[in-house]
Amino acid sequence: MLQLQFIRENKAKVIDALKKRNFDATEIVNEVVSLDEARRSLQVELDNTLASSNKLSKEIGQLFKSGEPQKAAILREKSTQLKAQAETLKTELKDKEQAVSELLYTIPNVPNELVPSGNSEEDNEEVFRAGTIPTLHENALPHWELAKKYDIIDFELGNKITGAGFPVYKGKGARLQRALIQYFLDKNTEAGYTEYQVPHLVNEASGFGTGQLPDKEGQMYHVTVDDLYLIPTAEVPVTNMFRGDLVSAESLPICCTGYTPCFRREAGSYGAHVRGLNRLHQFDKVEIVRIERPEDSYTALDGMVAHVKEILEELELPYRILRLCGGDLGFTSALTYDFEVFSTAQDRWLEISSVSNFETFQANRLKLRIKDKDGNKELAHTLNGSALALPRVLAGILENCQTENGINIPKVLHKYTGFETIS
């Protein structure tokens, strides 16, 4: 959520910056400023009314002490009127504050100046590419056919148990899945991230804290009886561990990693591009989250990008990095880099990671602040990234590493899998 003071002081700048998202914020920003002006006027009126009421109370007490009850009674009537007026003002003030908050929740983050203009994913800017796209044998198969051929993933069984988008991993497929999770966690902890095991359901406050609510409630599974949400990513519970905290500047950066299953309804997703592991309702992901000083956050973002690059290079997968354009940028992000692995069998790029800097957008919702040694306080910057999402990484390994005799497992995973090929 954008800071109200920032909007007040930079109204034109905010409106102009949000145009990069193809978002016309003119009306909503003007309404926010207008409501806030009314709120501030009400606050002044309420403060003056309370001050007058307090002054009268003291005068009434003095009149009773000096034996002038009739004068005290007259003032008491005025005091009663002032108290009633104060209660009315409190109600109006609360309504105005609520109206401002509801509007602020609908305004996306201001894009960083590096974000390119554009309307959709077609306008994202490729900033890096590495790895060799392999030449596959004549009878190469997409991963869903390989999964059936080698009996390592059963999509039909998952459909029987739950429905489409909930695959069952089996045998070497389950072992490879577990190996990837352990490898990712080991890489992250070796890089200084502390591992956490977190709940897979969160409350409404957590959803609002990281920006999934009210923007993405239609994509989240909602346990209505308990008013809890299944997490769409570990970013939500991990970042919310720090909701409401005042952290010392000396403790930064705070670097966290965690493995969780992720749950997304993916409403409206259909067609050939979502076959197999390409898009699921339940999938595994290892996440990295950082809490940073504002002046350090973009250096940290570069470091996170370099970290994910190292993982993909060790997996020997062809990949590219995209800087997302304004039209494809997530609601809460100021700058996002997407990583994509090339699927040779499908002849297309598959997104396998997003690394983002939210600046103060999440921290303002979370009320997550930094306190320096002089006692000064400011909002933190939060960042997160996938390191990595498993389904499409697994798809990339199956498709790019296939031979006529089986699937060769990347060398870096051998000590985790206990086998070198699937055949």
LINMO-V983563 format. One record per pair of residues at least 4 apart in sequence whose ideal C-beta (glycine too) atoms are under 6 Angstrom apart, sorted by the first residue. I is the first residue (numbers start at 1). J is the second residue. If there is no record, write none. Layout:
BEGIN
i=I j=J
i=I j=J
END
This chain:
BEGIN
i=1 j=104
i=1 j=364
i=1 j=365
i=2 j=6
i=2 j=7
i=2 j=107
i=3 j=364
i=6 j=10
i=7 j=14
i=10 j=14
i=11 j=29
i=14 j=29
i=15 j=25
i=15 j=26
i=15 j=29
i=17 j=110
i=18 j=23
i=18 j=25
i=20 j=111
i=20 j=117
i=20 j=326
i=21 j=108
i=21 j=326
i=22 j=327
i=25 j=29
i=28 j=103
i=32 j=103
i=35 j=96
i=35 j=99
i=35 j=100
i=36 j=100
i=38 j=96
i=39 j=96
i=42 j=89
i=42 j=92
i=42 j=93
i=45 j=89
i=46 j=89
i=49 j=82
i=49 j=85
i=49 j=86
i=50 j=86
i=52 j=82
i=53 j=79
i=53 j=82
i=53 j=83
i=56 j=75
i=56 j=79
i=59 j=75
i=60 j=72
i=60 j=75
i=60 j=76
i=63 j=68
i=63 j=71
i=63 j=72
i=64 j=72
i=89 j=93
i=105 j=214
i=108 j=331
i=109 j=332
i=109 j=334
i=109 j=361
i=111 j=115
i=111 j=326
i=111 j=329
i=112 j=334
i=112 j=335
i=114 j=335
i=115 j=326
i=115 j=335
i=116 j=125
i=116 j=325
i=117 j=326
i=118 j=123
i=118 j=325
i=118 j=327
i=119 j=123
i=119 j=327
i=120 j=327
i=120 j=328
i=121 j=328
i=123 j=325
i=124 j=322
i=124 j=324
i=124 j=325
i=124 j=328
i=125 j=323
i=126 j=320
i=126 j=322
i=127 j=321
i=127 j=323
i=128 j=321
i=129 j=320
i=131 j=317
i=131 j=318
i=131 j=319
i=133 j=318
i=133 j=342
i=133 j=344
i=134 j=344
i=134 j=400
i=136 j=140
i=136 j=344
i=137 j=404
i=140 j=345
i=141 j=145
i=141 j=146
i=142 j=345
i=142 j=346
i=143 j=276
i=143 j=395
i=143 j=398
i=143 j=399
i=144 j=275
i=144 j=276
i=146 j=398
i=147 j=152
i=147 j=153
i=150 j=422
i=152 j=171
i=152 j=172
i=152 j=173
i=153 j=167
i=153 j=169
i=153 j=173
i=154 j=168
i=155 j=167
i=157 j=168
i=158 j=166
i=158 j=167
i=158 j=168
i=159 j=163
i=159 j=164
i=162 j=166
i=165 j=280
i=165 j=281
i=166 j=281
i=166 j=282
i=169 j=173
i=169 j=174
i=169 j=177
i=170 j=174
i=172 j=176
i=172 j=422
i=175 j=417
i=176 j=417
i=179 j=413
i=179 j=416
i=179 j=417
i=180 j=390
i=181 j=259
i=182 j=416
i=183 j=413
i=183 j=416
i=184 j=286
i=184 j=387
i=184 j=388
i=185 j=195
i=185 j=259
i=185 j=286
i=187 j=311
i=188 j=193
i=188 j=257
i=188 j=288
i=188 j=387
i=189 j=193
i=189 j=195
i=191 j=307
i=192 j=255
i=193 j=255
i=193 j=257
i=193 j=288
i=194 j=256
i=195 j=257
i=196 j=256
i=196 j=258
i=198 j=237
i=198 j=238
i=198 j=258
i=199 j=237
i=200 j=231
i=200 j=260
i=201 j=228
i=201 j=230
i=202 j=206
i=202 j=229
i=202 j=231
i=202 j=236
i=202 j=237
i=206 j=236
i=206 j=240
i=207 j=212
i=207 j=213
i=207 j=229
i=208 j=213
i=209 j=240
i=209 j=243
i=209 j=365
i=209 j=366
i=210 j=236
i=210 j=239
i=210 j=362
i=211 j=332
i=212 j=216
i=213 j=217
i=215 j=331
i=219 j=264
i=219 j=265
i=220 j=229
i=220 j=232
i=221 j=230
i=221 j=263
i=222 j=229
i=223 j=228
i=230 j=263
i=231 j=236
i=231 j=237
i=232 j=262
i=232 j=264
i=233 j=262
i=234 j=238
i=234 j=258
i=234 j=260
i=234 j=287
i=235 j=239
i=235 j=287
i=235 j=384
i=238 j=256
i=238 j=258
i=238 j=289
i=239 j=289
i=239 j=382
i=242 j=368
i=243 j=366
i=244 j=367
i=245 j=368
i=246 j=369
i=246 j=371
i=247 j=251
i=247 j=370
i=248 j=371
i=249 j=370
i=249 j=372
i=252 j=293
i=253 j=290
i=253 j=292
i=254 j=291
i=255 j=290
i=256 j=289
i=257 j=288
i=258 j=287
i=259 j=286
i=261 j=282
i=261 j=284
i=262 j=283
i=262 j=285
i=263 j=282
i=266 j=279
i=269 j=274
i=269 j=279
i=274 j=278
i=274 j=279
i=277 j=391
i=277 j=395
i=280 j=391
i=283 j=391
i=284 j=390
i=285 j=386
i=285 j=389
i=286 j=387
i=288 j=385
i=288 j=387
i=289 j=384
i=290 j=300
i=290 j=383
i=291 j=380
i=291 j=382
i=292 j=296
i=292 j=297
i=292 j=300
i=292 j=381
i=294 j=381
i=296 j=300
i=297 j=357
i=297 j=381
i=300 j=383
i=301 j=357
i=301 j=383
i=304 j=355
i=304 j=385
i=305 j=337
i=305 j=355
i=308 j=339
i=308 j=353
i=308 j=387
i=312 j=317
i=312 j=319
i=314 j=412
i=315 j=410
i=316 j=410
i=317 j=341
i=317 j=396
i=318 j=342
i=319 j=339
i=319 j=341
i=320 j=340
i=321 j=337
i=321 j=339
i=322 j=338
i=323 j=337
i=324 j=328
i=324 j=329
i=324 j=336
i=329 j=333
i=329 j=336
i=332 j=358
i=332 j=361
i=333 j=356
i=333 j=358
i=334 j=357
i=334 j=359
i=335 j=357
i=336 j=354
i=336 j=356
i=337 j=355
i=338 j=351
i=338 j=354
i=339 j=352
i=339 j=353
i=340 j=349
i=340 j=351
i=341 j=350
i=341 j=352
i=341 j=396
i=342 j=349
i=343 j=348
i=343 j=350
i=343 j=399
i=344 j=399
i=344 j=400
i=345 j=399
i=350 j=392
i=352 j=388
i=352 j=389
i=352 j=392
i=352 j=393
i=353 j=386
i=353 j=388
i=354 j=386
i=355 j=385
i=357 j=383
i=358 j=362
i=358 j=382
i=359 j=381
i=360 j=364
i=360 j=379
i=362 j=366
i=362 j=382
i=363 j=368
i=363 j=379
i=363 j=380
i=363 j=382
i=364 j=379
i=368 j=380
i=369 j=377
i=369 j=379
i=370 j=378
i=370 j=380
i=371 j=377
i=372 j=376
i=388 j=393
i=390 j=394
i=396 j=400
i=397 j=401
i=398 j=407
i=401 j=407
i=401 j=408
i=402 j=407
i=406 j=421
i=406 j=422
i=406 j=423
i=407 j=422
i=408 j=421
i=409 j=413
i=409 j=417
i=409 j=420
i=413 j=417
i=414 j=420
END
